[in-house]
């Protein structure tokens, strides 16, 4: 199966050369117009009071200045009722596949009781998938990139079903929370195709030149920080679709609250998570997001997962020494076409696959 994996990796890399162009720009004064302010009770059972835009504005929880967008939580008042006042943003637009790039100057710090997240999710959770690009809890210093799906999807060696999902923790300690902020922030990019979901992180000063440009090219960025490759183990198109972009900062919920006692710093504060969040507003002065830019790009080409499944069949046949005709291989990779740009592109990929397969088989 090693040959099959190598061949598929080569094909996926070739498919990754899709040309991306801007679809939606959330940056600057346009930012809040593209989001809904959710005010429902927190689905993760947090001690949080999500408020509408007018309330958030009147309480000084959001602002736009010099192209930067900042929004945070109440850090001056004792909390009551549903909990500490915060903002939950859900994009009005939904996305299936594409490239999301966010440049953050600041994210909520590593603060006891908090669970900040930048993520995507669809209707009928978890059956439309959830892509957690940034999340962590309490005093954590390391991001946790997580996928959640319905049954039947295994990525990165783990089942992604339900609340636990399947996750990858990127190396280093400057990719989340207080350390991220002290380093000047950075950029996260998430590429979602029919074959894989990849996430990259770059600290300030290490961002490739095209990442924030008009036509970013993930194929030139090197290995992803976290890579979730589909195939027989998970049909990406079936498990991920129609996702909204979401920003949240909640408190003492199903994650931060449940692991409160496992965090030595937090448990040493005494009392429960809710008691601390309720009575110590000053602790949450750094629980805010500052967004330099947020852009969504779409691709001219994205191979349907059915064709990727056909590629894997062809790869296995080559590995077993069976003859594979280039015309047959082209049909496996290429959808029916009439000379369109997409058909031309898939034929090019099929020729690459044919040459790559027989070169590896002879070696």
Buried (B, 14 or more C-beta within 10 A) or exposed (E): EEBBBBBBEBBBEBBBBBBBEBBBBBBBEEBBEBBBBBBEEBBBEBBBBBBEBEBBBEBEBBEBEEEBBBBBBBBEEEBEEBBBBBBBBBBEEBBBBBBBBBBBBBBBBBBBBBBBBBBBBBEEBBBBBBBBBBBBBBBBBBBBBBBBBBEEBBBBEBBBBEEEBBBBBBEBBBBBBBBBBEBEBBBBBBBBBBBBBBBBBBBBEEBBEBBBEEEBBBEEBEEBBBBBBBBEBBBBBBBBBBBBBBBBBBBBBBBBBEBBEEBEEBBEBEEBBBBBBBEBBEBBEBBBBBBBBBBBBBBEBBBEBEBBBBBBEBBBBBBEEEEBEBEBBBBBBBEEEEEEEBBEBBBBBBBBBBEBBBEBBEE
